[in-house]
Amino acid sequence: MDFAGCHHHSSPPTLIIPMSSRFLTAFILIGIVLLGFLVPRFAPVLLFLILLLGLIAVHELGRMFMARGLRVSQRVTMVIVSALSIQAWIDQMHLGLPVVGMAVILGFLWRMFQEPMEGAWKDIAATCGASLYIGVPIALMANLFLQGVEGKIWLAWMLLTIWATDSGAYLVGRKFGKTKLYPRLSPGKTREGSFGGIAAAFLTMV
């Protein structure tokens, strides 16, 4: 199915997840990541999880675009993210450029048969942008994981830093957050929370 277009300009949907659910989800993901890192037979499970998270991210990004009056093809984005992930799994990163070209072609073909024609260029750009904005980092993460012990160390370092940033920003923002950071982009973010995230990231990296 494709995301239908909307012509209003309401704020993007926001999702508030209870802290207990966030911790439970984090523990489950960390468990899968550790199994993937330490037990060779679980490596495919971790690679599939990376792809699944990428597809979920594309879906959420499409919803955000939709709230701004843009249409994004879910089929095209998922095909491109999957294609980029597969070429990373088989360690053929040079195929990335043809996949980018395929994203543009599929975006054009999809929008040619959609009405009305007004706003077609924006919809094509949103579809291609969503595909590559999520697909390229997901592919690089998967490829990094496959580059032996050193690659896994860098990937683990990155994931820990991201989790620490998110947790620090969430905890500090809930406790001390008063000043909005950028309401137009993310109504729930505060300056205090952002400083908490930066501090947590710095401590984790050190």
C-alpha positions as CSV (number, residue, x, y, z in Angstrom):
1,M,0.0,0.0,0.0
2,D,1.1,3.6,-0.5
3,F,0.8,6.5,1.9
4,A,-2.1,8.6,0.8
5,G,-1.6,12.3,0.4
6,C,-2.8,14.8,2.9
7,H,-3.3,18.5,2.3
8,H,-3.3,19.8,5.8
9,H,-0.2,20.9,7.7
10,S,-0.7,19.4,11.1
11,S,2.2,18.5,13.3
12,P,3.9,15.1,12.7
13,P,2.5,12.3,14.9
14,T,4.4,11.8,18.1
15,L,4.6,8.7,20.1
16,I,5.2,8.7,23.9
17,I,6.5,5.4,25.2
18,P,6.5,4.7,28.9
19,M,9.9,4.4,30.5
20,S,9.3,0.8,31.5
21,S,8.5,-0.2,28.0
22,R,11.6,1.6,26.7
23,F,13.8,-0.3,29.1
24,L,12.2,-3.6,28.2
25,T,12.6,-3.0,24.5
26,A,16.2,-1.9,25.1
27,F,17.0,-5.1,27.1
28,I,15.5,-7.3,24.4
29,L,17.4,-5.5,21.6
30,I,20.7,-5.6,23.6
31,G,20.2,-9.4,24.2
32,I,19.8,-10.0,20.5
33,V,22.7,-7.8,19.7
34,L,25.0,-9.6,22.2
35,L,23.9,-13.0,20.8
36,G,24.6,-11.7,17.3
37,F,28.0,-10.4,18.3
38,L,29.2,-13.4,20.4
39,V,27.5,-16.4,18.8
40,P,28.2,-16.9,15.1
41,R,25.0,-18.8,14.4
42,F,22.9,-15.8,15.6
43,A,24.6,-13.3,13.2
44,P,21.8,-13.7,10.6
45,V,19.2,-12.9,13.3
46,L,21.0,-9.7,14.0
47,L,21.3,-8.8,10.3
48,F,17.6,-9.4,9.9
49,L,16.9,-7.3,13.0
50,I,18.9,-4.4,11.4
51,L,16.8,-4.7,8.2
52,L,13.5,-4.9,10.2
53,L,14.4,-1.7,12.2
54,G,15.2,0.0,8.9
55,L,11.8,-0.9,7.4
56,I,10.0,0.3,10.6
57,A,12.0,3.6,10.4
58,V,11.0,4.1,6.8
59,H,7.4,3.5,7.7
60,E,7.6,6.1,10.5
61,L,9.4,8.6,8.3
62,G,6.7,8.2,5.7
63,R,4.0,9.0,8.3
64,M,5.9,12.2,9.1
65,F,6.1,13.2,5.5
66,M,2.4,12.4,5.1
67,A,1.5,14.7,7.9
68,R,3.2,17.5,5.9
69,G,1.1,16.8,2.8
70,L,3.6,14.6,1.0
71,R,3.0,11.1,-0.4
72,V,5.6,8.4,0.0
73,S,5.4,5.0,-1.7
74,Q,5.8,2.3,1.0
75,R,6.5,-0.3,-1.6
76,V,9.4,1.6,-3.2
77,T,11.0,2.6,0.1
78,M,10.9,-1.0,1.4
79,V,12.3,-2.4,-1.9
80,I,15.2,0.0,-1.9
81,V,16.0,-0.5,1.8
82,S,16.0,-4.3,1.3
83,A,18.1,-4.0,-1.8
84,L,20.7,-1.9,-0.1
85,S,20.8,-4.3,2.9
86,I,21.2,-7.3,0.7
87,Q,24.1,-5.8,-1.2
88,A,25.7,-5.0,2.1
89,W,25.2,-8.6,3.4
90,I,27.0,-10.0,0.3
91,D,29.7,-7.4,0.7
92,Q,29.1,-5.9,-2.7
93,M,29.0,-2.2,-1.7
94,H,29.9,-1.1,-5.2
95,L,26.3,-2.0,-6.1
96,G,25.0,0.9,-4.0
97,L,25.1,3.4,-6.8
98,P,22.9,1.2,-9.2
99,V,20.5,0.8,-6.3
100,V,20.3,4.6,-5.9
101,G,19.5,4.9,-9.6
102,M,16.8,2.2,-9.1
103,A,15.3,4.3,-6.3
104,V,14.9,7.3,-8.6
105,I,13.5,5.2,-11.5
106,L,11.0,3.5,-9.2
107,G,10.0,6.8,-7.6
108,F,9.2,8.2,-11.1
109,L,7.3,5.1,-12.2
110,W,5.2,5.0,-9.1
111,R,4.2,8.7,-9.2
112,M,3.4,8.7,-13.0
113,F,0.2,6.7,-12.2
114,Q,-0.9,8.8,-9.2
115,E,-3.4,11.6,-9.3
116,P,-3.4,14.6,-9.1
117,M,-0.1,15.5,-10.8
118,E,0.4,18.6,-8.7
119,G,3.2,18.0,-6.2
120,A,4.6,15.0,-8.1
121,W,8.2,16.2,-7.9
122,K,7.9,16.7,-4.1
123,D,6.4,13.2,-3.7
124,I,9.2,11.7,-5.8
125,A,11.9,13.5,-3.8
126,A,10.3,12.4,-0.5
127,T,10.1,8.8,-1.7
128,C,13.7,8.7,-2.9
129,G,14.9,10.7,0.1
130,A,13.2,8.4,2.6
131,S,14.6,5.3,0.9
132,L,18.2,6.5,1.0
133,Y,18.1,8.4,4.3
134,I,17.3,5.2,6.1
135,G,18.6,2.6,3.6
136,V,22.2,3.8,3.3
137,P,23.0,3.9,7.1
138,I,21.2,0.5,7.6
139,A,23.4,-1.0,4.8
140,L,26.5,0.5,6.3
141,M,25.7,-0.9,9.7
142,A,25.2,-4.4,8.3
143,N,28.4,-4.2,6.3
144,L,30.3,-2.9,9.3
145,F,29.1,-5.9,11.4
146,L,30.4,-8.3,8.8
147,Q,34.0,-6.7,8.8
148,G,35.3,-9.0,11.5
149,V,36.1,-8.2,15.2
150,E,37.1,-4.6,14.6
151,G,34.0,-3.8,12.6
152,K,31.9,-5.3,15.5
153,I,33.7,-3.2,18.0
154,W,33.0,0.1,16.1
155,L,29.4,-0.9,15.6
156,A,28.9,-1.8,19.3
157,W,30.6,1.6,20.3
158,M,28.2,3.4,18.0
159,L,25.1,1.6,19.3
160,L,26.0,2.2,22.9
161,T,26.6,5.9,22.3
162,I,23.2,6.2,20.5
163,W,21.4,4.3,23.4
164,A,23.1,6.4,26.0
165,T,22.2,9.7,24.2
166,D,18.6,8.7,23.9
167,S,18.4,7.6,27.5
168,G,20.2,10.6,28.9
169,A,18.0,13.0,26.9
170,Y,14.9,11.2,28.0
171,L,15.7,11.1,31.7
172,V,17.1,14.6,32.0
173,G,14.3,16.0,29.8
174,R,11.6,14.4,31.9
175,K,13.2,15.6,35.2
176,F,14.4,19.1,34.3
177,G,13.1,19.9,30.8
178,K,11.4,23.3,30.6
179,T,12.7,25.1,27.5
180,K,11.6,23.7,24.2
181,L,14.5,23.0,21.8
182,Y,12.7,23.2,18.4
183,P,8.9,22.8,18.7
184,R,8.3,22.9,14.9
185,L,10.5,19.8,14.4
186,S,9.9,17.9,17.6
187,P,7.5,19.3,20.2
188,G,8.7,17.0,23.0
189,K,12.4,17.9,22.9
190,T,13.9,20.3,25.4
191,R,17.2,22.1,25.6
192,E,17.9,20.5,29.0
193,G,17.2,17.1,27.6
194,S,19.5,17.7,24.7
195,F,22.3,18.6,27.1
196,G,21.7,15.5,29.1
197,G,21.9,13.4,25.9
198,I,25.2,15.1,24.9
199,A,26.7,14.5,28.4
200,A,25.6,10.8,28.3
201,A,27.1,10.4,24.9
202,F,30.4,11.9,25.9
203,L,30.7,9.8,29.0
204,T,29.9,6.6,27.0
205,M,32.5,7.5,24.4
206,V,35.2,8.1,27.0
